[in-house]
Amino acid sequence: MPAAPPTPTTTTAPAVATADPRRWLALVAVALSVLVISFDMTILNVALPTLASQLQATTGQQQWIVDAYTVVFAAAMLPAGLFGDRFGRRRTLTVGLALFGLASAVGMLTDSPATLIAARAGMGLAGALVMPMSMAVIPGLFPPAEQRRATAILAAALSAGAPLGPLIGGFLLQHFWWGSVFAVNVPLTAVGVVACVLLLPESRNPAAPRIDLLATVLAAGGLAALTYGIIEGTERGWTDPLVTGTLTGSLLALAALVLRSRRQREPMLDLSLLADRTFRWSSVAATLISFVLFGAFFVLPLYFQSVLGTDALGSGLRLMPMMLGLIVAAKLTDPLVDRLGARTVIALGLALLAAALLFGSRTGTADGYGRAAIWLSVLGIGMGLSLITAQASALVTLPAARAGVGSGLLQTLRQVGGALGIAVLGSLLSGAYRGALDTGGLSAAAAHRAGESVVAADAVARAGGGPALSASAHAAYVHGMGVVLLVAGLVAVASAVLVAARMPGGDPAPTPGSGDSGRADAPAVTGDHG
C-alpha cells in the first residue's frame, strides 16, 4: 500500500478536489462495517433459544438480550450524527467499530445474562456511532457524479444484513458454541478499523454547533422510551400503566425536542432537512419500507422452524431467495434510476413488495417451502429497488456539512418504523394466532401457555396435549402469518401510491456543497489517510 500523504492543515477545500484512487477500496471497508452492524440486528433470531438455555436466562432476560441493542441504538442515533459532524466522521466511525468489537468480545466470554444485556447495550451504542457515519463519509470520498452509486452500495450492504443474520447465526450454531455469534464480530470490526484508518480521509463541519446536552437527553430519552414502550406494549398490553406512562413520557420528550429544535439555528434534530421534498419523501418511503419488512422478518423464522420443521441453519438457508433477489436488485438499481428516476423505481419496488407479501398471505398449512421461495425472491427484488433507492435519494440531497445529522435522522426514522412494525404486526400475529387456536380439553394453565406462541403449544403437545394441539397451533400460526403479511402488503400498496403521488420526479442531483468549495459550510477535510 502506498505511503499516506502528509497531513495538511484543516481547510474548507473541496471534499474531493482530486478523487482518491483508493476510494472504492475504502467504500468496501465501510460497507463491511455496515454489514456487521446490520446482520447483528437479526443474528440472535436463531441463536436465542440456545443462548438462553446455556445461560439459564429468564424470559424477561431473553427479551432484553435482544431489545437492549435496539433501544440504545435508536436512542443514540441523533446525538451520534451531530458528534461525528463536529469531531470528525472517520474518528467517530473507527471509535464505533472498536467499541462494537470490544462489546462483542465481552458478550462472547460472559456467563451471565446481565453482563450479556450490558454488552448488547454497548453494541447498540457502537452501532449508533457507525451507522450514520458510514453514509456521512461519502461526500469526502467521492465526487458528486459518483455519490449516488456509492450510497447505493452502502444501502445494499445495510439491506443485506437482515436476511444474512439468521443464515450466519444458524451456520455458527451448527458448528460452534453460542458465543460464536458474537465472536464473528471481533475480527470483522478489527479489519474495518484498520481499513478506515488507512483509507478514509477525515472530514468534519467546522461550523457544527456544540453538543446540546438538553437536546441530547431529550432525544435519547424520548427515543429510548418510545422503543421500550412499543416493545413492552406487545408483551404487557397497551393499557398497562408502565406502557402508557412510558409512551406518554416519550411523546412529551420528543415534543419538547421538536420545540427546542425549531428555535435553534443549527439543531441536533434538523427538521429543516425535511423541507427538501426529495429527502422528505425518500425518508418517508424508507420508514414505511422498514415497517413493512418487519412483517416478513418477524413471522418467517418461526414458520420455517415450527411449522416446516427446519433447524436454525435450515431457516437461514431458506431466506436465501430473498438475498438473491436483493443482489439482482442491487445490480438493477443504478440503470433503472438513470432511466426512470428515483420516484418510479421506489414505487416499483414497493409494488413488488406488495405483490410478494399479498401472495405470501395466501399460504396454507399444506403449502411447502416452494411457495415461500417464490414470494421471498420477489420480496428481495422489491426490497432492494425500494430501500436502496430511497436511502440513496435521501442522502444524496444532503449538504455535506450536515451529512452526519441528516444520515442520523434518516436512520432514526427507519428504526422507529421498524419498531412500530414489530409492535403493530406482532400484536396482529398474537391476536390472530390465539383466536384461531383450539385449546379444547386443556386445563386453563395449559391453554394459556399454548396461547403464548406456537413453540409453547408444541411443548404442551409433547407434554401430553396430543398431536391435535400441535396441528391446531401450526394452522393457527399460518393463519396469523397470513394476517400479518396481508396487512403489510396493503401498507406497501398505500406506500407505493403515496410515493408515486407526492415524491418529486427525476433523479435528484447532489446538494451544492456535497463536493464544492464554494460553500462556507462545506466540511473540513484533511488529507490524512493514515
C-alpha positions in Angstrom: 0.0 0.0 0.0 1.4 3.4 -0.9 2.5 5.7 1.9 0.0 8.1 3.2 0.5 11.8 2.1 1.5 14.2 4.8 -1.3 15.8 6.8 -2.0 19.4 5.7 -3.8 21.9 7.9 -7.5 21.6 8.1 -9.3 23.8 5.5 -12.6 24.0 3.8 -11.1 22.8 0.5 -13.4 20.7 -1.7 -14.1 17.3 -0.3 -12.7 15.5 -3.4 -10.8 18.0 -5.4 -8.9 15.0 -6.8 -10.7 11.7 -6.5 -8.8 9.4 -4.3 -7.7 6.3 -6.3 -8.4 4.1 -3.2 -11.9 5.4 -2.7 -13.7 2.2 -3.8 -11.5 0.1 -1.6 -12.3 2.4 1.2 -16.0 2.0 0.4 -15.6 -1.8 0.7 -14.2 -1.3 4.2 -17.1 1.0 5.2 -19.7 -1.5 3.6 -18.2 -4.3 5.6 -18.6 -2.2 8.8 -22.3 -1.5 7.9 -22.9 -5.2 7.1 -21.6 -6.3 10.5 -23.8 -3.8 12.3 -26.8 -4.7 10.2 -26.7 -8.5 10.5 -26.2 -8.3 14.2 -29.8 -6.9 14.4 -31.2 -10.3 13.3 -28.5 -12.9 14.1 -30.0 -13.6 17.5 -33.3 -14.6 16.0 -32.0 -18.1 15.6 -29.4 -18.1 18.4 -31.6 -17.0 21.3 -33.0 -20.5 22.2 -29.5 -22.0 22.5 -28.1 -18.9 24.2 -31.0 -18.8 26.7 -30.6 -22.5 27.6 -26.8 -22.2 28.1 -27.1 -19.0 30.3 -30.3 -20.1 32.0 -31.8 -16.7 31.1 -35.4 -16.0 32.1 -38.0 -14.9 29.6 -37.6 -11.3 30.6 -33.8 -11.5 30.3 -34.1 -13.1 26.9 -36.2 -10.2 25.8 -33.7 -7.7 26.9 -30.8 -9.6 25.4 -32.4 -8.7 22.1 -34.0 -5.4 23.0 -31.1 -3.7 24.8 -29.4 -3.4 21.4 -32.5 -1.9 19.7 -33.3 0.6 22.5 -29.8 2.1 22.8 -29.3 2.0 19.0 -32.4 4.1 18.4 -31.7 6.4 21.4 -28.2 7.3 20.4 -28.6 7.8 16.7 -29.3 11.5 16.6 -26.6 12.6 19.0 -24.1 10.4 17.2 -24.8 12.1 13.9 -24.0 15.6 15.4 -21.0 14.2 17.3 -19.5 12.9 14.0 -20.2 16.2 12.2 -18.4 18.2 14.9 -15.5 15.9 16.0 -14.7 14.0 12.8 -16.6 11.4 10.9 -13.7 9.0 10.4 -12.8 9.3 14.1 -16.4 8.6 15.1 -16.7 5.6 12.7 -13.5 4.0 14.0 -14.4 4.6 17.6 -17.8 3.0 17.0 -16.2 0.0 15.3 -13.7 -0.5 18.1 -16.4 -0.3 20.7 -18.6 -2.8 18.8 -15.7 -5.3 18.7 -15.0 -4.8 22.4 -18.7 -5.2 23.4 -18.9 -8.3 21.2 -15.8 -9.8 22.9 -17.5 -9.2 26.3 -20.7 -10.9 25.0 -18.7 -13.8 23.7 -16.9 -14.5 27.0 -19.7 -13.8 29.5 -21.6 -16.5 31.5 -24.1 -14.1 32.9 -27.4 -12.9 31.3 -27.0 -9.5 33.0 -23.5 -9.0 31.5 -24.7 -10.0 28.1 -27.5 -7.5 28.3 -24.9 -4.8 29.1 -22.7 -6.0 26.2 -25.7 -5.8 23.9 -26.4 -2.2 25.0 -22.7 -1.4 24.3 -23.1 -2.8 20.8 -26.2 -0.7 20.3 -24.3 2.4 21.2 -21.5 1.4 18.9 -23.9 0.7 16.1 -25.4 4.2 16.5 -21.9 5.7 16.1 -21.2 3.6 13.0 -24.4 3.7 11.0 -24.9 7.5 10.3 -21.1 8.0 9.8 -20.9 5.2 7.2 -23.1 7.3 5.0 -21.7 10.7 6.0 -18.1 9.9 4.9 -19.2 9.6 1.2 -19.0 13.3 0.3 -15.4 13.3 1.5 -14.5 10.3 -0.7 -16.5 10.7 -3.9 -17.1 13.4 -6.5 -20.8 14.3 -6.9 -21.2 12.2 -10.0 -20.3 9.0 -8.1 -22.1 9.7 -4.8 -25.4 8.0 -5.7 -23.6 4.8 -6.8 -21.5 4.8 -3.6 -24.5 5.5 -1.4 -26.5 2.7 -3.2 -23.7 0.2 -2.4 -23.8 1.1 1.3 -27.6 0.9 1.3 -27.3 -2.6 -0.3 -24.9 -3.7 2.4 -27.3 -2.4 5.1 -30.3 -4.1 3.5 -28.4 -7.4 3.1 -27.7 -7.7 6.8 -31.3 -8.6 7.8 -31.5 -11.9 5.8 -27.8 -12.7 6.3 -28.1 -12.6 10.1 -30.2 -15.8 10.5 -28.1 -17.6 7.9 -24.8 -16.7 9.6 -26.2 -17.4 13.1 -27.6 -20.8 12.0 -24.2 -21.8 10.5 -22.2 -20.8 13.5 -24.5 -22.5 16.0 -24.4 -25.7 14.0 -20.6 -25.8 14.1 -19.5 -23.8 17.2 -20.7 -22.7 20.6 -23.3 -20.0 21.2 -20.7 -17.3 21.8 -19.6 -17.6 18.2 -22.4 -15.3 17.1 -20.6 -12.6 18.9 -17.0 -13.8 18.2 -17.6 -13.4 14.5 -17.8 -9.6 15.0 -14.4 -9.2 16.6 -12.1 -9.9 13.5 -14.6 -8.2 11.2 -14.6 -5.0 13.2 -10.8 -5.1 13.6 -10.4 -5.3 9.8 -12.9 -2.4 9.5 -11.0 -0.2 12.0 -7.6 -0.8 10.2 -9.1 -0.2 6.8 -10.9 3.0 7.8 -7.8 4.4 9.5 -5.6 3.7 6.4 -8.1 4.5 3.7 -10.6 7.1 4.8 -9.9 10.9 4.8 -11.1 12.8 7.9 -13.9 15.2 7.4 -15.9 17.4 9.8 -18.0 20.5 9.8 -16.1 23.4 11.4 -19.3 25.3 11.9 -21.2 22.4 13.6 -22.9 23.5 16.7 -21.8 22.5 20.2 -23.3 19.4 21.6 -26.6 20.5 23.2 -26.9 18.4 26.4 -30.6 19.1 27.0 -31.4 18.2 23.4 -29.3 15.1 23.7 -31.1 14.0 26.8 -34.5 14.7 25.2 -33.6 12.8 22.0 -32.0 9.8 23.8 -34.6 9.6 26.5 -37.6 10.1 24.1 -36.4 7.6 21.5 -35.4 5.0 24.2 -38.8 5.4 26.0 -40.7 5.2 22.6 -38.8 2.0 21.6 -39.2 0.5 25.1 -42.9 1.3 25.3 -43.5 -0.3 21.9 -41.6 -3.4 22.9 -43.3 -3.7 26.2 -46.7 -2.9 24.7 -46.7 -6.1 22.7 -45.9 -8.1 25.9 -47.9 -6.4 28.7 -50.8 -4.9 26.7 -51.3 -1.3 25.6 -53.3 -0.3 28.6 -50.6 -1.4 31.1 -49.6 1.6 33.3 -45.9 1.1 32.6 -46.6 1.1 28.8 -48.9 4.1 28.8 -46.6 6.1 31.1 -43.5 5.3 29.1 -45.2 6.2 25.8 -46.6 9.4 27.2 -43.2 10.4 28.6 -41.6 9.6 25.2 -44.1 11.8 23.3 -43.6 14.7 25.8 -39.8 14.4 25.5 -39.9 14.3 21.7 -42.4 17.2 21.5 -40.0 19.2 23.7 -37.1 18.3 21.4 -39.0 19.4 18.4 -39.9 22.8 20.0 -36.3 23.3 21.1 -35.0 22.4 17.6 -37.3 24.9 15.9 -35.8 27.7 18.0 -32.2 26.8 17.3 -30.2 27.9 14.2 -28.4 24.6 13.8 -30.2 22.0 15.9 -29.4 18.4 16.5 -32.8 17.4 15.2 -32.6 19.4 11.9 -36.2 19.4 10.8 -35.3 21.9 8.1 -33.8 19.0 6.1 -37.4 17.7 5.6 -38.1 20.9 3.7 -36.4 19.2 0.7 -39.2 17.2 -0.8 -36.9 14.5 -2.2 -35.3 14.0 1.3 -38.7 14.1 3.0 -40.5 11.6 0.8 -37.4 9.3 0.4 -37.2 9.2 4.2 -41.0 8.5 4.5 -40.6 5.7 2.0 -37.6 4.2 3.9 -39.6 4.3 7.1 -42.6 2.6 5.6 -40.4 0.0 4.0 -38.9 -0.8 7.3 -42.4 -1.1 8.9 -43.5 -3.5 6.1 -40.3 -5.6 6.0 -40.6 -6.4 9.7 -43.8 -8.2 8.9 -41.8 -10.8 6.8 -38.8 -10.9 9.1 -40.9 -11.3 12.2 -43.1 -14.3 11.0 -40.7 -16.3 8.8 -38.2 -17.8 11.3 -41.0 -19.4 13.4 -42.8 -20.6 10.3 -39.7 -22.3 9.0 -38.7 -23.8 12.3 -42.0 -24.7 14.0 -44.4 -25.3 11.1 -42.0 -26.7 8.4 -39.6 -28.3 11.0 -36.3 -26.9 9.9 -33.3 -26.2 12.2 -31.6 -22.8 12.7 -29.3 -23.2 9.7 -32.1 -24.5 7.6 -34.2 -21.5 8.5 -31.3 -19.2 7.4 -30.8 -21.0 4.2 -34.5 -20.7 3.3 -34.1 -17.0 3.3 -31.5 -17.2 0.5 -34.1 -16.4 -2.3 -34.6 -13.0 -0.6 -30.8 -12.5 -0.6 -30.6 -13.5 -4.3 -33.4 -11.1 -5.1 -31.6 -8.3 -3.3 -28.4 -9.0 -5.3 -30.4 -8.8 -8.5 -32.0 -5.5 -7.4 -28.6 -4.0 -6.4 -27.4 -4.5 -9.9 -30.5 -3.1 -11.5 -31.0 0.0 -9.3 -28.5 2.4 -10.9 -29.5 1.7 -14.5 -33.2 1.9 -13.6 -32.8 5.2 -11.7 -30.9 6.7 -14.6 -33.6 5.7 -17.0 -36.8 6.1 -14.9 -35.9 8.3 -12.0 -35.9 7.6 -8.3 -39.6 8.1 -7.7 -40.6 5.5 -10.2 -38.0 2.9 -9.0 -39.1 3.3 -5.4 -42.8 3.0 -6.3 -42.0 -0.1 -8.5 -40.0 -1.7 -5.6 -42.9 -1.0 -3.2 -45.3 -2.5 -5.7 -43.2 -5.7 -5.9 -43.0 -5.8 -2.1 -46.8 -5.6 -2.0 -47.2 -8.3 -4.6 -44.9 -10.6 -2.7 -46.5 -10.0 0.7 -50.0 -10.4 -0.7 -49.0 -13.7 -2.4 -47.4 -14.9 0.8 -50.5 -14.1 2.8 -52.4 -16.8 0.9 -50.1 -19.5 2.3 -51.9 -22.5 3.7 -50.9 -25.3 6.1 -50.5 -27.7 3.2 -48.1 -25.4 1.3 -44.4 -26.3 1.5 -41.3 -24.2 1.1 -41.8 -23.8 -2.7 -44.5 -21.1 -2.3 -42.3 -19.2 0.2 -39.3 -19.4 -2.1 -41.3 -17.7 -4.9 -42.5 -14.7 -2.9 -39.2 -14.3 -1.0 -37.4 -13.9 -4.3 -39.9 -11.1 -5.4 -39.6 -9.6 -1.9 -35.8 -9.4 -2.2 -36.1 -7.6 -5.5 -38.7 -5.2 -4.2 -36.7 -4.6 -1.0 -33.6 -3.8 -3.0 -35.2 -1.5 -5.5 -37.2 0.5 -2.9 -34.9 0.6 0.1 -31.6 1.1 -1.7 -33.0 3.8 -3.9 -34.9 5.6 -1.1 -31.8 5.8 1.1 -29.5 6.9 -1.7 -32.0 9.5 -2.9 -32.4 10.9 0.6 -28.7 11.1 1.4 -27.5 12.4 -2.0 -29.6 15.6 -1.3 -27.9 16.4 2.0 -25.4 19.3 2.2 -22.1 17.8 3.1 -21.8 19.9 6.3 -24.9 18.2 7.7 -24.2 14.7 6.4 -23.9 13.2 9.8 -27.0 14.8 11.3 -29.1 14.1 8.1 -28.0 10.4 8.0 -28.7 10.1 11.7 -32.2 11.5 11.1 -32.9 9.1 8.3 -31.7 6.0 10.2 -33.6 7.1 13.3 -36.8 7.3 11.2 -36.1 3.8 9.9 -35.6 2.4 13.4 -38.8 4.0 14.6 -40.6 2.5 11.5 -39.2 -0.9 12.3 -40.1 -0.7 16.0 -43.7 0.2 15.1 -43.7 -2.6 12.6 -42.7 -5.1 15.3 -45.4 -3.7 17.7 -48.3 -3.5 15.3 -47.6 -6.6 13.3 -46.5 -8.6 16.3 -49.8 -7.7 18.1 -51.7 -8.8 15.0 -49.9 -12.1 14.9 -50.5 -12.8 18.6 -54.2 -11.9 18.4 -54.9 -13.9 15.2 -52.9 -16.9 16.5 -54.8 -17.1 19.8 -58.1 -16.5 18.1 -57.6 -19.5 15.7 -56.0 -21.9 18.3 -58.2 -24.7 19.5 -57.4 -25.4 23.2 -60.4 -27.6 24.0 -59.7 -30.3 26.5 -56.7 -28.5 28.0 -56.5 -27.1 31.5 -56.6 -23.4 32.0 -52.9 -23.2 32.6 -52.0 -25.4 29.6 -54.4 -23.4 27.4 -52.8 -20.1 28.5 -49.3 -21.4 27.8 -50.3 -22.8 24.4 -51.7 -19.4 23.5 -48.4 -17.7 24.2 -46.7 -19.0 21.0 -46.6 -21.9 18.5 -43.3 -23.0 20.2 -45.1 -23.2 23.6 -48.0 -25.0 22.1 -45.7 -27.6 20.6 -44.1 -28.1 24.0 -47.6 -28.5 25.6 -48.5 -31.0 22.9 -45.3 -33.1 23.6 -46.1 -33.0 27.4 -49.5 -34.6 26.9 -51.6 -32.2 24.9 -51.6 -34.5 22.0 -50.8 -34.2 18.2 -54.2 -32.4 17.6 -53.0 -29.4 19.6 -49.8 -29.3 17.6 -51.7 -29.4 14.3 -54.1 -26.7 15.5 -51.2 -24.5 16.6 -49.5 -24.8 13.3 -52.7 -24.0 11.4 -53.3 -21.0 13.8 -49.8 -19.7 13.2 -50.1 -19.9 9.4 -53.4 -18.0 9.8 -51.7 -15.4 11.9 -48.8 -15.1 9.5 -51.3 -14.6 6.6 -53.0 -11.8 8.5 -49.6 -10.1 9.1 -48.5 -10.4 5.5 -51.9 -9.2 4.3 -51.7 -6.0 6.4 -48.0 -5.5 5.5 -48.9 -5.9 1.8 -51.7 -3.4 2.0 -49.4 -0.9 3.7 -46.9 -1.5 0.8 -49.7 -0.7 -1.7 -50.6 2.5 0.0 -46.9 3.4 0.3 -46.4 2.9 -3.4 -49.3 5.1 -4.2 -48.1 7.8 -1.8 -44.6 7.9 -3.2 -45.8 8.0 -6.8 -48.2 10.8 -6.0 -46.1 13.0 -3.7 -42.4 12.5 -4.3 -40.7 14.8 -6.9 -39.9 13.1 -10.2 -36.4 12.8 -11.7 -33.1 11.9 -10.2 -32.0 14.5 -7.6 -28.6 15.9 -8.0 -26.3 16.1 -5.0 -26.9 19.2 -2.9 -24.4 22.0 -3.7 -21.8 21.7 -1.1 -21.5 18.0 -1.2 -18.3 18.4 -3.0 -18.0 22.1 -3.8 -15.7 24.5 -2.1 -17.9 27.5 -2.8 -19.9 27.0 0.4 -18.9 28.3 3.8 -20.4 25.2 5.4 -18.6 22.7 3.3 -16.9 20.0 5.5 -13.4 20.5 6.5 -11.3 17.7 5.1 -7.8 16.7 5.8 -5.6 14.7 3.5 -4.7 12.3 6.3 -5.4 8.7 5.2 -3.4 7.0 7.9 
